[in-house]
Amino acid sequence: MQRNAILLTNDDGIDAPGLLAMHRAISDWILSTGNTHRYDITVVAPDRGRSECGHSVTTTRDLSVTETQAGWFAVDGTPVDCVRSAMTVLCPNASLVFSGINAGANVGVDLLVSGTFAAAREAALHGVHSMAVSHYRHPDVPKTWDHTGRWLKPVLDSFIRDTSSTGGGNHELSEDERDHRPGQLWNVNLPAIDPDTDLPPMFDCDVERKPMQRAGSLKKQTEIGSSSQSATDASSRPSLVNQQPIQIQSDFHGRPRSSGTDVERCFSGNLTISRISPYPA
């Protein structure tokens, strides 16, 4: 029987504990389902943290890759660079891609800037079923990882069952798309609740469309301009914001949310699953 290749990646970097937790979760799932003869796992991840880089790619230079241990490769690029490196060279036969586990939630319109989600989306665009996994963190809840495999097992059961029974994505395709079927793309968020919880309630939900509210302010500037500048030369007049930092703040935990969306469900203690088209809306 031909073995199926599974690719793991992330945006927190090759040494991130969440990536190791993802590897353990997948390995435990393979063992628990008696499928050790069916799957091989390859890890291709950034050589350092690349959080919030979105779907950015490197095109002006070659990428450097280092095998840090057997089957684990560090690439000096973005998460999407890692997926492209894997699908063309390091793991070209990948049939499933998992990105994460990200240390922090990736919900709502934040998906536009999430490197974790972008890696999964890149694979789905090329017809590979993919899942991005993130873990909402809150200051009042221990930031542990050992529980994640237990919480993810039913999600993996459902994901593997769905992707095995369908030939591609779960959304309607236009006539122009029929010659290329994208992979399913799931975005999963684990809640910030007691890690000893046996299993959080699970909900399929839409992605929140309300953006976070942000406030910006100019930080105090100790010196503006030079006394030698001409008072009559408009081009040499000191700017009110010359070299003055702008500080932007937001309340992530208090962000706007609509009932039933991923933000509201996850922040209320639930495990959320959003099934998303990889194509721009």
ABEGO torsion letter per residue (X at the ends): XBBBBBBBBBAAEAABAAAAAAAAAAAAAAAAAGAAAABBBBBBBBABBABGAEABBBAABBBBBBBABBGBBBBBBBAAAAAAAAAAAABAABABBBBOBBBEBBBEAAAAABAAAAAAAAAAAAGBBBBBBBBBBBAABBBBAAAAAAAAAAAAAAAAAAAAABABBABBBBAAAAABBBBBBBBBBBBBBBAABABBBBBBBBBBABBBBBBBBBBBBABBEBAABBAABAAABBBAABGBBBBBBBBAAABBBBBGBAAAAAAAGBBBBBBBBABBX
